[in-house]
Amino acid sequence: MRRPSSRVSDPDPSESEQAEQFKEAYNRTLGLIARRDHSAAELRRKLSSRGYPEEVCERVLAQLQERGLQNDHTFAEEYIESKLRRGFGPVKIAAELQQHAIERETVAELLAEQDDQWLDRCREVMVRKYGHSVSADHRERSRRSRFLQQRGFSSSMVAKVIRDVIPEELE
């Protein structure tokens, strides 16, 4: 009678399991980034929530970054552009990018590239929301100011826009 033998050449079951997990996680991640860009932290969180081990998550992210499929800087650029089109200001955008674990220096650099546009964007958002209606009363100014600040524009920027726009409307 022959005894079952374990061959030395058989791969370690944990290695093949990890390889399978890597393949599964990689394919899942490709599906996610096919829909929209994600930050590395966001992908890591999504993979971890699916039960993938940390080392598999890190290997997947490294592979994606090596192949140019995931880049936090590109993600941040596209995120800012998207939020700009939707009328959000630099304060809100910066806070949201920090939630995506994008480095502060990267955020500051990318937002600084838009410095000359923020005031115009703030003015556009106010006009889009309230039209060219003239309202010089304090209550309405406060309401407009709160709206713009909630959209992520700084209080100094909002004050300047309200001060500039309302007198223009009174002429």
C-alpha positions in Angstrom: 0.0 0.0 0.0 1.3 3.4 -1.0 1.3 6.2 1.5 0.2 9.6 0.3 3.2 11.8 -0.1 3.5 15.5 -0.2 5.6 16.7 -3.1 8.2 19.3 -2.4 7.3 21.0 -5.7 3.7 21.6 -4.7 3.2 25.3 -4.0 2.4 26.4 -0.5 -1.4 26.6 -0.2 -1.1 30.0 1.5 0.9 31.4 -1.5 -1.6 30.2 -4.0 -4.4 31.6 -1.8 -2.6 34.9 -1.6 -2.1 34.9 -5.4 -5.8 34.2 -5.9 -6.7 37.0 -3.5 -4.3 39.4 -5.3 -5.9 38.5 -8.7 -9.4 39.0 -7.3 -8.6 42.2 -5.5 -6.8 43.6 -8.6 -9.7 42.8 -10.9 -12.2 44.4 -8.4 -10.0 47.5 -8.2 -9.8 47.7 -12.0 -13.6 47.7 -12.0 -13.7 50.6 -9.5 -11.2 52.8 -11.4 -12.9 52.0 -14.7 -16.0 53.9 -13.4 -14.0 56.9 -11.9 -10.7 57.8 -10.4 -10.1 56.9 -6.8 -7.4 58.0 -4.3 -5.0 55.3 -3.0 -6.5 55.6 0.5 -10.0 55.2 -0.9 -9.1 52.0 -2.8 -7.2 50.7 0.3 -10.3 51.3 2.4 -12.6 49.6 -0.1 -10.4 46.5 -0.4 -10.0 46.2 3.3 -13.7 46.4 3.8 -14.0 43.4 1.5 -11.7 41.5 3.8 -8.5 41.5 1.8 -5.3 41.4 3.8 -3.3 44.6 4.1 -0.3 43.1 2.2 -2.6 42.2 -0.7 -4.1 45.7 -0.7 -0.6 47.2 -0.8 0.5 44.9 -3.6 -2.5 45.8 -5.7 -2.0 49.5 -5.2 1.7 49.3 -6.0 0.9 47.4 -9.2 -1.8 50.0 -10.2 0.6 52.9 -9.6 3.5 51.1 -11.4 1.2 50.7 -14.4 0.0 54.3 -14.2 -3.6 53.3 -13.5 -3.7 55.1 -10.1 -2.1 58.3 -9.2 -3.1 60.6 -6.3 -1.9 63.7 -8.0 -4.0 63.0 -11.1 -6.9 62.1 -8.9 -6.6 65.4 -7.1 -6.4 67.4 -10.3 -9.5 65.8 -11.8 -11.3 66.1 -8.4 -10.6 69.8 -8.3 -11.7 70.3 -11.9 -14.9 68.5 -11.2 -15.7 70.5 -8.1 -14.9 73.7 -9.8 -17.4 73.0 -12.5 -20.0 72.3 -9.9 -19.4 75.6 -8.1 -17.4 74.6 -5.0 -14.8 76.8 -3.4 -11.2 76.1 -2.3 -12.0 75.6 1.4 -14.5 72.8 0.7 -12.4 71.2 -2.0 -9.3 71.1 0.3 -11.3 69.5 3.1 -12.7 66.9 0.9 -9.3 66.0 -0.6 -7.8 65.7 2.9 -10.6 63.1 3.6 -9.2 61.3 0.5 -5.8 61.3 2.2 -4.2 63.5 -0.5 -1.1 65.3 0.8 -1.6 68.8 2.0 1.3 70.1 -0.2 -0.3 68.6 -3.3 -3.7 70.1 -2.4 -2.2 73.5 -1.8 -0.2 73.4 -5.0 -3.1 72.5 -7.1 -5.5 75.0 -5.5 -2.9 77.7 -5.9 -2.9 77.1 -9.7 -6.6 78.3 -9.6 -5.9 81.4 -7.4 -6.8 83.9 -10.1 -10.2 82.2 -10.7 -11.7 81.8 -7.2 -13.2 85.2 -7.0 -14.8 84.9 -10.4 -16.1 81.5 -9.5 -17.6 82.8 -6.3 -19.3 85.6 -8.2 -20.6 83.1 -10.8 -22.0 80.8 -8.1 -23.8 83.7 -6.4 -25.3 85.0 -9.7 -26.3 81.5 -10.7 -28.1 81.0 -7.4 -29.7 84.4 -6.9 -29.6 85.9 -10.4 -29.0 89.6 -10.8 -31.6 90.5 -8.3 -30.8 93.6 -6.1 -31.1 93.1 -2.4 -29.2 95.4 -0.2 -30.9 94.4 3.0 -28.7 92.9 5.7 -30.7 89.7 6.0 -30.4 88.8 2.3 -26.7 89.6 2.4 -26.2 87.3 5.3 -28.2 84.5 3.6 -26.0 84.9 0.4 -22.9 84.9 2.5 -23.8 81.7 4.4 -24.6 80.0 1.1 -21.3 80.9 -0.5 -19.4 79.9 2.6 -21.1 76.5 2.7 -20.0 76.1 -0.9 -16.4 76.4 0.3 -15.5 80.0 -0.4 -13.6 81.9 2.3 -15.3 84.6 4.3 -13.0 87.3 2.9 -13.7 86.2 -0.6 -17.5 86.1 0.0 -17.4 89.6 1.6 -15.6 91.0 -1.4 -18.0 89.4 -3.9 -21.0 90.6 -2.0 -19.6 94.1 -1.6 -18.7 94.3 -5.3 -21.8 92.7 -6.8 -24.5 94.4 -4.8 -23.3 97.9 -5.5 -23.0 97.0 -9.2 -26.6 95.9 -9.1 -27.8 99.1 -7.6 -26.4 101.2 -10.5 
